[in-house]
Amino acid sequence: MEYRQLGRSGLRVSTLAMGTMTFAGNGILEIVGRTDADEAARQVRMAIDAGVNLFDTANAYSAGAAEDLLGKAIAGRRDEILLSTKVRMVVGPGPNDGGLSRHHIIGQLEASLRRLGTDHVDIYHVHQWDGQTPLEETLETLDTLVRSGKVRYLGVSNYAGWQLMKALAVSDARGYQRFVSNQIYYSLESRDAEYELVPLSLDQGLGILVWSPLAGGLLTGKYRRDADAPTGTRHVDERWDEPPVRDMNKLYDTIETLVGIADGHGASPAQIALAYLLKKPGVASVLIGARTQAQLRDNLGAAEVVLAEDEFAALDTISTPDLIYPHWHQATLAAERFGQPDRALHGRFQGKTTR
């Protein structure tokens, strides 16, 4: 297992991290998985034995039950791992049971610590944007939690580019602790994050943590053109709409390329999809989750896969996002002064006609 520095922080995280959305599987999350306590403990042991040191969860996963199962699974091994959890989502019927107010953040952290059976979390992510709570209130509260020792590092997830930059600017202006990680949806199915979030993370020194790197299972090779979707999977359940696929033909073209490269390696398509992301700039770790130990074992195998440059280029080309404004304009008129963050999106377009 490789370990990478998380942004500009001194923290080193395994390139494969374990996500726990499948743990418990209460409510709508039963579609994702229903991992019980015994299976959760087995999967956690397997991941630790493979060198995984980062485990990610959230207070909103199965109404806290995922945190509870993870806390039980790591009992006796807390010092070997890093814990990440999140706050923001609505977790109750009350008017203050969601958002990023001081009231909600502090109350939810205390509840998360109790469920996880620990006195601190290593990375505390804000799980979504809150457009009604002043950023100063949110960020001052988070800063206080770091200084108290209950939180070691701060992370952000699912912010737009302007929202994240505004938050960083407020932190810098007020001397608050900065976000060190940016947890985003990023996969061969959708590389929207390259428009703003990947360049911003590179420019501002945030380590990228990737959620749903297999696009909710779409990139496992089970979904093929002109074939029925497998029964029992989340994409045949009308209650689940993540990720929203905008171009099915492009997705199937990407899957065909993925399967061809996987066959050449004697690997699974999932392993190739994960290995691809680990070659992208700024990515510190990708979160893997599994319904079964067999799925987890397969995903962990991605740590051993090394893509050749032509294989990486083939995947990069087939999944290339369209250049939206102002990026197509910059590609034509600003490319001679692009920096590293710009090249996260534009590198493959330089020297080409874009309009």
LUMFI-492290 format. One record per residue (C-alpha): residue number from 1; residue in three letters; x, y, z. Coordinates in Angstrom, 3 decimals. Layout:
LUMFI-492290
+-----+---------+----------+----------+----------+
: num : residuo :       xx :       yy :       zz :
+-----+---------+----------+----------+----------+
: NUM :     ALA :        X :        Y :        Z :
...
+-----+---------+----------+----------+----------+
This chain:
LUMFI-492290
+-----+---------+----------+----------+----------+
: num : residuo :       xx :       yy :       zz :
+-----+---------+----------+----------+----------+
:   1 :     MET :    0.000 :    0.000 :    0.000 :
:   2 :     GLU :    1.252 :    3.460 :   -0.895 :
:   3 :     TYR :    0.795 :    6.411 :    1.467 :
:   4 :     ARG :    0.438 :    9.982 :    0.232 :
:   5 :     GLN :    0.560 :   13.307 :    1.999 :
:   6 :     LEU :   -2.902 :   14.806 :    2.391 :
:   7 :     GLY :   -2.611 :   18.179 :    0.705 :
:   8 :     ARG :   -0.249 :   20.506 :    2.516 :
:   9 :     SER :   -0.865 :   18.826 :    5.863 :
:  10 :     GLY :    1.649 :   16.513 :    7.461 :
:  11 :     LEU :   -0.860 :   13.638 :    7.457 :
:  12 :     ARG :   -0.184 :   10.586 :    5.307 :
:  13 :     VAL :   -3.104 :    8.516 :    4.099 :
:  14 :     SER :   -3.298 :    5.189 :    2.291 :
:  15 :     THR :   -4.099 :    5.512 :   -1.407 :
:  16 :     LEU :   -7.082 :    3.249 :   -0.829 :
:  17 :     ALA :   -9.384 :    4.254 :    2.025 :
:  18 :     MET :  -12.448 :    2.440 :    3.274 :
:  19 :     GLY :  -15.887 :    4.007 :    3.034 :
:  20 :     THR :  -18.699 :    2.788 :    5.260 :
:  21 :     MET :  -21.929 :    3.829 :    3.568 :
:  22 :     THR :  -22.813 :    0.130 :    3.273 :
:  23 :     PHE :  -22.606 :   -0.359 :    7.052 :
:  24 :     ALA :  -26.048 :   -1.011 :    8.619 :
:  25 :     GLY :  -27.969 :    0.053 :    5.511 :
:  26 :     ASN :  -30.987 :    1.552 :    7.235 :
:  27 :     GLY :  -33.635 :    3.454 :    5.305 :
:  28 :     ILE :  -32.791 :    4.466 :    1.753 :
:  29 :     LEU :  -29.205 :    3.221 :    2.203 :
:  30 :     GLU :  -30.401 :   -0.381 :    2.152 :
:  31 :     ILE :  -30.042 :    0.026 :   -1.626 :
:  32 :     VAL :  -26.287 :    0.543 :   -1.193 :
:  33 :     GLY :  -25.722 :   -2.322 :    1.218 :
:  34 :     ARG :  -26.728 :   -3.837 :    4.539 :
:  35 :     THR :  -23.447 :   -4.813 :    6.143 :
:  36 :     ASP :  -24.072 :   -6.106 :    9.654 :
:  37 :     ALA :  -21.760 :   -5.834 :   12.664 :
:  38 :     ASP :  -19.915 :   -9.124 :   12.111 :
:  39 :     GLU :  -19.333 :   -8.454 :    8.415 :
:  40 :     ALA :  -18.254 :   -4.877 :    9.149 :
:  41 :     ALA :  -15.669 :   -6.155 :   11.622 :
:  42 :     ARG :  -14.331 :   -8.661 :    9.083 :
:  43 :     GLN :  -14.081 :   -6.028 :    6.361 :
:  44 :     VAL :  -12.306 :   -3.575 :    8.646 :
:  45 :     ARG :   -9.776 :   -6.230 :    9.633 :
:  46 :     MET :   -9.203 :   -7.107 :    5.990 :
:  47 :     ALA :   -8.644 :   -3.469 :    5.081 :
:  48 :     ILE :   -6.225 :   -2.821 :    7.957 :
:  49 :     ASP :   -4.283 :   -5.976 :    7.118 :
:  50 :     ALA :   -3.989 :   -4.702 :    3.521 :
:  51 :     GLY :   -2.465 :   -1.449 :    4.756 :
:  52 :     VAL :   -5.539 :    0.815 :    4.712 :
:  53 :     ASN :   -5.170 :    3.481 :    7.393 :
:  54 :     LEU :   -8.087 :    5.810 :    6.596 :
:  55 :     PHE :  -11.709 :    4.926 :    7.356 :
:  56 :     ASP :  -14.451 :    7.312 :    6.310 :
:  57 :     THR :  -18.000 :    7.550 :    7.611 :
:  58 :     ALA :  -20.683 :   10.170 :    8.334 :
:  59 :     ASN :  -23.229 :   10.964 :   11.001 :
:  60 :     ALA :  -25.946 :   10.768 :    8.344 :
:  61 :     TYR :  -25.148 :    7.217 :    7.205 :
:  62 :     SER :  -28.022 :    5.053 :    8.425 :
:  63 :     ALA :  -28.921 :    7.625 :   11.088 :
:  64 :     GLY :  -25.613 :    7.107 :   12.895 :
:  65 :     ALA :  -25.661 :    3.313 :   12.764 :
:  66 :     ALA :  -22.689 :    3.229 :   10.365 :
:  67 :     GLU :  -20.577 :    5.165 :   12.866 :
:  68 :     ASP :  -21.696 :    2.807 :   15.602 :
:  69 :     LEU :  -20.662 :   -0.294 :   13.619 :
:  70 :     LEU :  -17.347 :    1.267 :   12.628 :
:  71 :     GLY :  -16.630 :    2.182 :   16.248 :
:  72 :     LYS :  -17.215 :   -1.394 :   17.340 :
:  73 :     ALA :  -15.133 :   -2.760 :   14.454 :
:  74 :     ILE :  -12.058 :   -0.661 :   15.318 :
:  75 :     ALA :  -12.194 :   -1.337 :   19.060 :
:  76 :     GLY :   -8.664 :   -2.089 :   20.223 :
:  77 :     ARG :   -7.127 :   -0.818 :   16.974 :
:  78 :     ARG :   -7.979 :    2.883 :   17.130 :
:  79 :     ASP :   -4.332 :    3.942 :   17.316 :
:  80 :     GLU :   -3.552 :    2.120 :   14.046 :
:  81 :     ILE :   -5.962 :    4.098 :   11.900 :
:  82 :     LEU :   -7.287 :    7.509 :   10.910 :
:  83 :     LEU :  -10.992 :    8.260 :   11.272 :
:  84 :     SER :  -12.947 :   10.657 :    9.083 :
:  85 :     THR :  -16.574 :   11.581 :    9.663 :
:  86 :     LYS :  -18.872 :   14.355 :    8.490 :
:  87 :     VAL :  -21.524 :   16.857 :    9.505 :
:  88 :     ARG :  -24.195 :   18.946 :    7.713 :
:  89 :     MET :  -26.992 :   16.660 :    6.516 :
:  90 :     VAL :  -30.442 :   16.727 :    8.111 :
:  91 :     VAL :  -30.517 :   14.016 :   10.781 :
:  92 :     GLY :  -33.784 :   14.727 :   12.588 :
:  93 :     PRO :  -37.125 :   16.549 :   12.457 :
:  94 :     GLY :  -36.108 :   19.630 :   14.419 :
:  95 :     PRO :  -35.336 :   23.068 :   12.938 :
:  96 :     ASN :  -31.675 :   22.770 :   14.010 :
:  97 :     ASP :  -31.152 :   19.137 :   12.986 :
:  98 :     GLY :  -29.204 :   20.062 :    9.855 :
:  99 :     GLY :  -26.816 :   22.670 :    8.518 :
: 100 :     LEU :  -23.498 :   24.054 :    9.696 :
: 101 :     SER :  -24.502 :   26.227 :   12.640 :
: 102 :     ARG :  -22.389 :   26.202 :   15.792 :
: 103 :     HIS :  -25.266 :   24.451 :   17.558 :
: 104 :     HIS :  -25.512 :   21.638 :   15.024 :
: 105 :     ILE :  -21.785 :   21.071 :   14.495 :
: 106 :     ILE :  -20.887 :   20.789 :   18.182 :
: 107 :     GLY :  -23.850 :   18.584 :   19.032 :
: 108 :     GLN :  -23.235 :   16.261 :   16.119 :
: 109 :     LEU :  -19.505 :   15.927 :   16.779 :
: 110 :     GLU :  -20.209 :   14.877 :   20.361 :
: 111 :     ALA :  -22.718 :   12.286 :   19.108 :
: 112 :     SER :  -20.259 :   11.005 :   16.509 :
: 113 :     LEU :  -17.498 :   10.639 :   19.089 :
: 114 :     ARG :  -19.806 :    8.601 :   21.336 :
: 115 :     ARG :  -20.819 :    6.278 :   18.506 :
: 116 :     LEU :  -17.246 :    5.862 :   17.270 :
: 117 :     GLY :  -15.972 :    5.205 :   20.791 :
: 118 :     THR :  -13.143 :    7.724 :   20.562 :
: 119 :     ASP :  -12.138 :   11.105 :   21.946 :
: 120 :     HIS :  -11.215 :   12.630 :   18.593 :
: 121 :     VAL :  -11.666 :   12.302 :   14.848 :
: 122 :     ASP :   -8.691 :   12.749 :   12.581 :
: 123 :     ILE :  -10.537 :   14.491 :    9.734 :
: 124 :     TYR :  -13.874 :   16.236 :   10.180 :
: 125 :     HIS :  -15.597 :   16.999 :    6.886 :
: 126 :     VAL :  -18.396 :   19.438 :    6.284 :
: 127 :     HIS :  -20.617 :   17.216 :    4.139 :
: 128 :     GLN :  -22.413 :   19.837 :    2.046 :
: 129 :     TRP :  -22.836 :   23.576 :    1.609 :
: 130 :     ASP :  -25.031 :   25.597 :    3.973 :
: 131 :     GLY :  -26.047 :   28.838 :    2.286 :
: 132 :     GLN :  -27.844 :   30.249 :    5.332 :
: 133 :     THR :  -25.264 :   29.977 :    8.105 :
: 134 :     PRO :  -22.508 :   32.617 :    7.931 :
: 135 :     LEU :  -19.174 :   31.070 :    6.986 :
: 136 :     GLU :  -17.578 :   32.891 :    9.897 :
: 137 :     GLU :  -19.802 :   30.966 :   12.319 :
: 138 :     THR :  -19.084 :   27.606 :   10.712 :
: 139 :     LEU :  -15.351 :   28.091 :   10.343 :
: 140 :     GLU :  -14.833 :   29.595 :   13.799 :
: 141 :     THR :  -16.630 :   26.597 :   15.293 :
: 142 :     LEU :  -14.481 :   24.159 :   13.342 :
: 143 :     ASP :  -11.342 :   26.057 :   14.343 :
: 144 :     THR :  -12.357 :   25.801 :   17.995 :
: 145 :     LEU :  -12.839 :   22.040 :   17.664 :
: 146 :     VAL :   -9.349 :   21.617 :   16.228 :
: 147 :     ARG :   -7.828 :   23.699 :   19.001 :
: 148 :     SER :   -9.747 :   21.639 :   21.572 :
: 149 :     GLY :   -8.146 :   18.414 :   20.280 :
: 150 :     LYS :  -11.450 :   16.769 :   19.397 :
: 151 :     VAL :  -10.683 :   17.223 :   15.698 :
: 152 :     ARG :   -7.204 :   16.958 :   14.179 :
: 153 :     TYR :   -7.797 :   18.179 :   10.601 :
: 154 :     LEU :  -10.648 :   19.737 :    8.637 :
: 155 :     GLY :  -12.083 :   18.633 :    5.310 :
: 156 :     VAL :  -14.785 :   19.747 :    2.919 :
: 157 :     SER :  -17.080 :   17.797 :    0.620 :
: 158 :     ASN :  -19.474 :   18.618 :   -2.210 :
: 159 :     TYR :  -18.810 :   22.366 :   -2.363 :
: 160 :     ALA :  -18.847 :   24.304 :   -5.615 :
: 161 :     GLY :  -15.612 :   26.047 :   -6.572 :
: 162 :     TRP :  -16.723 :   29.537 :   -5.484 :
: 163 :     GLN :  -18.065 :   28.216 :   -2.194 :
: 164 :     LEU :  -14.808 :   26.477 :   -1.350 :
: 165 :     MET :  -12.647 :   29.452 :   -2.334 :
: 166 :     LYS :  -14.810 :   31.778 :   -0.258 :
: 167 :     ALA :  -14.461 :   29.475 :    2.750 :
: 168 :     LEU :  -10.684 :   29.335 :    2.363 :
: 169 :     ALA :  -10.539 :   33.114 :    2.051 :
: 170 :     VAL :  -12.515 :   33.542 :    5.276 :
: 171 :     SER :  -10.242 :   31.072 :    7.075 :
: 172 :     ASP :   -7.140 :   32.889 :    5.873 :
: 173 :     ALA :   -8.510 :   36.322 :    6.756 :
: 174 :     ARG :   -9.526 :   35.253 :   10.275 :
: 175 :     GLY :   -6.583 :   32.959 :   11.019 :
: 176 :     TYR :   -8.792 :   29.871 :   11.293 :
: 177 :     GLN :   -7.676 :   26.336 :   10.581 :
: 178 :     ARG :   -7.938 :   25.602 :    6.858 :
: 179 :     PHE :   -9.482 :   22.650 :    5.082 :
: 180 :     VAL :   -6.750 :   20.162 :    4.151 :
: 181 :     SER :   -8.880 :   17.738 :    2.138 :
: 182 :     ASN :  -11.572 :   17.961 :   -0.503 :
: 183 :     GLN :  -13.787 :   14.883 :   -0.747 :
: 184 :     ILE :  -15.438 :   14.841 :   -4.172 :
: 185 :     TYR :  -17.260 :   12.656 :   -6.652 :
: 186 :     TYR :  -14.728 :   11.848 :   -9.373 :
: 187 :     SER :  -14.703 :    8.903 :  -11.749 :
: 188 :     LEU :  -14.306 :    7.819 :  -15.348 :
: 189 :     GLU :  -18.080 :    8.206 :  -15.624 :
: 190 :     SER :  -17.928 :   11.901 :  -14.779 :
: 191 :     ARG :  -14.905 :   14.180 :  -14.580 :
: 192 :     ASP :  -16.888 :   17.353 :  -13.859 :
: 193 :     ALA :  -14.590 :   17.988 :  -10.891 :
: 194 :     GLU :  -11.808 :   18.888 :  -13.313 :
: 195 :     TYR :  -13.568 :   22.115 :  -14.307 :
: 196 :     GLU :  -12.991 :   23.820 :  -10.953 :
: 197 :     LEU :  -12.539 :   21.552 :   -7.941 :
: 198 :     VAL :   -9.411 :   19.668 :   -8.995 :
: 199 :     PRO :   -7.552 :   22.823 :  -10.150 :
: 200 :     LEU :   -8.666 :   24.647 :   -7.004 :
: 201 :     SER :   -7.476 :   21.795 :   -4.786 :
: 202 :     LEU :   -4.077 :   21.799 :   -6.505 :
: 203 :     ASP :   -3.754 :   25.569 :   -6.278 :
: 204 :     GLN :   -4.804 :   25.774 :   -2.624 :
: 205 :     GLY :   -3.078 :   22.636 :   -1.374 :
: 206 :     LEU :   -6.071 :   20.434 :   -0.541 :
: 207 :     GLY :   -5.621 :   16.690 :   -0.896 :
: 208 :     ILE :   -8.354 :   15.086 :   -2.972 :
: 209 :     LEU :  -10.310 :   12.187 :   -1.498 :
: 210 :     VAL :  -12.570 :   10.519 :   -4.050 :
: 211 :     TRP :  -15.991 :    9.162 :   -3.202 :
: 212 :     SER :  -17.826 :    6.713 :   -5.483 :
: 213 :     PRO :  -14.788 :    6.137 :   -7.724 :
: 214 :     LEU :  -16.666 :    3.309 :   -9.479 :
: 215 :     ALA :  -19.712 :    5.500 :  -10.137 :
: 216 :     GLY :  -21.913 :    3.459 :   -7.841 :
: 217 :     GLY :  -20.862 :    0.202 :   -9.538 :
: 218 :     LEU :  -21.303 :    1.391 :  -13.137 :
: 219 :     LEU :  -17.568 :    0.909 :  -13.773 :
: 220 :     THR :  -17.288 :   -2.631 :  -12.422 :
: 221 :     GLY :  -17.942 :   -4.235 :  -15.820 :
: 222 :     LYS :  -21.385 :   -5.494 :  -14.829 :
: 223 :     TYR :  -23.150 :   -2.877 :  -16.944 :
: 224 :     ARG :  -22.678 :   -3.290 :  -20.689 :
: 225 :     ARG :  -24.227 :   -1.895 :  -23.834 :
: 226 :     ASP :  -27.314 :   -3.810 :  -25.060 :
: 227 :     ALA :  -27.483 :   -5.869 :  -21.868 :
: 228 :     ASP :  -29.965 :   -5.699 :  -19.021 :
: 229 :     ALA :  -28.708 :   -4.184 :  -15.771 :
: 230 :     PRO :  -27.959 :   -6.835 :  -13.137 :
: 231 :     THR :  -30.840 :   -7.538 :  -10.777 :
: 232 :     GLY :  -30.428 :   -6.458 :   -7.184 :
: 233 :     THR :  -28.198 :   -3.480 :   -8.031 :
: 234 :     ARG :  -28.895 :    0.098 :   -7.043 :
: 235 :     HIS :  -29.221 :    1.362 :  -10.617 :
: 236 :     VAL :  -32.404 :   -0.635 :  -11.212 :
: 237 :     ASP :  -34.029 :    0.886 :   -8.130 :
: 238 :     GLU :  -35.959 :    4.051 :   -8.997 :
: 239 :     ARG :  -35.297 :    5.438 :   -5.507 :
: 240 :     TRP :  -31.592 :    5.857 :   -6.278 :
: 241 :     ASP :  -30.379 :    8.467 :   -8.754 :
: 242 :     GLU :  -26.626 :    8.756 :   -8.091 :
: 243 :     PRO :  -24.688 :    9.378 :  -10.190 :
: 244 :     PRO :  -26.859 :   11.013 :  -12.865 :
: 245 :     VAL :  -25.549 :    9.673 :  -16.178 :
: 246 :     ARG :  -25.892 :   12.297 :  -18.917 :
: 247 :     ASP :  -24.392 :   10.371 :  -21.837 :
: 248 :     MET :  -25.006 :    6.615 :  -21.813 :
: 249 :     ASN :  -23.156 :    6.025 :  -25.097 :
: 250 :     LYS :  -20.049 :    7.717 :  -23.752 :
: 251 :     LEU :  -20.322 :    5.668 :  -20.557 :
: 252 :     TYR :  -20.537 :    2.405 :  -22.515 :
: 253 :     ASP :  -17.591 :    3.444 :  -24.707 :
: 254 :     THR :  -15.608 :    4.105 :  -21.539 :
: 255 :     ILE :  -16.604 :    0.739 :  -20.073 :
: 256 :     GLU :  -15.503 :   -1.069 :  -23.236 :
: 257 :     THR :  -12.091 :    0.589 :  -23.045 :
: 258 :     LEU :  -11.912 :   -0.200 :  -19.335 :
: 259 :     VAL :  -12.756 :   -3.881 :  -19.875 :
: 260 :     GLY :  -10.194 :   -4.198 :  -22.671 :
: 261 :     ILE :   -7.397 :   -2.806 :  -20.508 :
: 262 :     ALA :   -8.475 :   -4.961 :  -17.567 :
: 263 :     ASP :   -8.300 :   -8.103 :  -19.733 :
: 264 :     GLY :   -4.750 :   -7.197 :  -20.702 :
: 265 :     HIS :   -3.747 :   -6.952 :  -17.043 :
: 266 :     GLY :   -5.659 :   -9.988 :  -15.845 :
: 267 :     ALA :   -7.389 :   -7.546 :  -13.528 :
: 268 :     SER :  -10.972 :   -6.494 :  -12.922 :
: 269 :     PRO :  -12.447 :   -3.369 :  -14.548 :
: 270 :     ALA :  -12.938 :   -1.965 :  -11.050 :
: 271 :     GLN :   -9.234 :   -2.269 :  -10.307 :
: 272 :     ILE :   -8.352 :   -0.432 :  -13.512 :
: 273 :     ALA :  -10.870 :    2.347 :  -12.801 :
: 274 :     LEU :   -9.355 :    2.852 :   -9.342 :
: 275 :     ALA :   -5.787 :    2.740 :  -10.653 :
: 276 :     TYR :   -6.697 :    5.397 :  -13.233 :
: 277 :     LEU :   -7.832 :    7.828 :  -10.532 :
: 278 :     LEU :   -4.679 :    7.253 :   -8.526 :
: 279 :     LYS :   -2.685 :    8.596 :  -11.483 :
: 280 :     LYS :   -4.686 :   11.832 :  -11.619 :
: 281 :     PRO :   -3.077 :   14.980 :  -10.164 :
: 282 :     GLY :   -3.953 :   15.876 :   -6.604 :
: 283 :     VAL :   -5.629 :   12.583 :   -5.691 :
: 284 :     ALA :   -4.438 :   11.421 :   -2.284 :
: 285 :     SER :   -6.826 :    8.518 :   -1.778 :
: 286 :     VAL :   -9.921 :    6.878 :   -3.236 :
: 287 :     LEU :  -12.670 :    5.546 :   -1.000 :
: 288 :     ILE :  -13.696 :    1.962 :   -1.607 :
: 289 :     GLY :  -16.759 :    0.301 :   -0.154 :
: 290 :     ALA :  -18.205 :   -3.127 :   -0.645 :
: 291 :     ARG :  -21.243 :   -5.238 :    0.087 :
: 292 :     THR :  -19.108 :   -8.377 :    0.448 :
: 293 :     GLN :  -15.589 :   -9.393 :    1.379 :
: 294 :     ALA :  -15.057 :  -10.599 :   -2.181 :
: 295 :     GLN :  -15.819 :   -7.126 :   -3.543 :
: 296 :     LEU :  -13.566 :   -5.515 :   -0.957 :
: 297 :     ARG :  -10.729 :   -7.939 :   -1.742 :
: 298 :     ASP :  -11.035 :   -7.132 :   -5.425 :
: 299 :     ASN :  -10.977 :   -3.372 :   -4.798 :
: 300 :     LEU :   -7.956 :   -3.674 :   -2.532 :
: 301 :     GLY :   -6.157 :   -5.345 :   -5.427 :
: 302 :     ALA :   -6.108 :   -1.996 :   -7.228 :
: 303 :     ALA :   -3.138 :   -1.023 :   -5.051 :
: 304 :     GLU :   -1.005 :   -3.438 :   -7.086 :
: 305 :     VAL :   -2.117 :   -2.275 :  -10.555 :
: 306 :     VAL :    0.209 :   -0.015 :  -12.547 :
: 307 :     LEU :   -1.200 :    1.451 :  -15.756 :
: 308 :     ALA :    1.040 :    2.049 :  -18.729 :
: 309 :     GLU :    1.015 :    5.574 :  -20.114 :
: 310 :     ASP :   -0.826 :    4.519 :  -23.268 :
: 311 :     GLU :   -3.495 :    2.769 :  -21.186 :
: 312 :     PHE :   -3.934 :    5.838 :  -19.009 :
: 313 :     ALA :   -4.124 :    8.013 :  -22.133 :
: 314 :     ALA :   -6.784 :    5.763 :  -23.687 :
: 315 :     LEU :   -8.974 :    6.040 :  -20.608 :
: 316 :     ASP :   -8.311 :    9.763 :  -20.368 :
: 317 :     THR :   -9.304 :   10.319 :  -23.981 :
: 318 :     ILE :  -12.486 :    8.244 :  -24.009 :
: 319 :     SER :  -13.805 :    9.893 :  -20.829 :
: 320 :     THR :  -12.742 :   13.466 :  -21.633 :
: 321 :     PRO :  -15.310 :   16.045 :  -20.510 :
: 322 :     ASP :  -16.457 :   18.755 :  -22.910 :
: 323 :     LEU :  -14.812 :   22.115 :  -22.443 :
: 324 :     ILE :  -17.417 :   24.485 :  -21.039 :
: 325 :     TYR :  -17.014 :   28.260 :  -20.841 :
: 326 :     PRO :  -14.631 :   29.853 :  -19.927 :
: 327 :     HIS :  -12.407 :   26.833 :  -20.411 :
: 328 :     TRP :  -12.777 :   26.586 :  -24.204 :
: 329 :     HIS :  -11.913 :   30.273 :  -24.453 :
: 330 :     GLN :   -8.863 :   29.877 :  -22.228 :
: 331 :     ALA :   -7.709 :   26.819 :  -24.149 :
: 332 :     THR :   -7.558 :   28.943 :  -27.298 :
: 333 :     LEU :   -6.161 :   32.186 :  -25.922 :
: 334 :     ALA :   -4.415 :   31.523 :  -22.601 :
: 335 :     ALA :   -2.681 :   28.160 :  -22.980 :
: 336 :     GLU :    0.829 :   29.616 :  -23.288 :
: 337 :     ARG :    0.696 :   30.654 :  -19.628 :
: 338 :     PHE :   -1.109 :   27.708 :  -18.053 :
: 339 :     GLY :    0.152 :   26.525 :  -14.676 :
: 340 :     GLN :   -0.115 :   23.116 :  -13.052 :
: 341 :     PRO :   -3.704 :   23.606 :  -11.807 :
: 342 :     ASP :   -4.817 :   24.651 :  -15.310 :
: 343 :     ARG :   -3.265 :   21.542 :  -16.825 :
: 344 :     ALA :   -5.412 :   19.297 :  -14.633 :
: 345 :     LEU :   -8.176 :   20.048 :  -17.150 :
: 346 :     HIS :   -6.392 :   21.517 :  -20.130 :
: 347 :     GLY :   -3.245 :   19.467 :  -20.543 :
: 348 :     ARG :   -4.617 :   17.148 :  -23.201 :
: 349 :     PHE :   -6.130 :   20.058 :  -25.184 :
: 350 :     GLN :   -3.004 :   22.163 :  -25.576 :
: 351 :     GLY :   -1.971 :   22.561 :  -29.179 :
: 352 :     LYS :   -5.383 :   21.400 :  -30.460 :
: 353 :     THR :   -8.183 :   23.326 :  -32.076 :
: 354 :     THR :  -11.028 :   23.586 :  -29.570 :
: 355 :     ARG :  -13.674 :   25.453 :  -31.531 :
+-----+---------+----------+----------+----------+
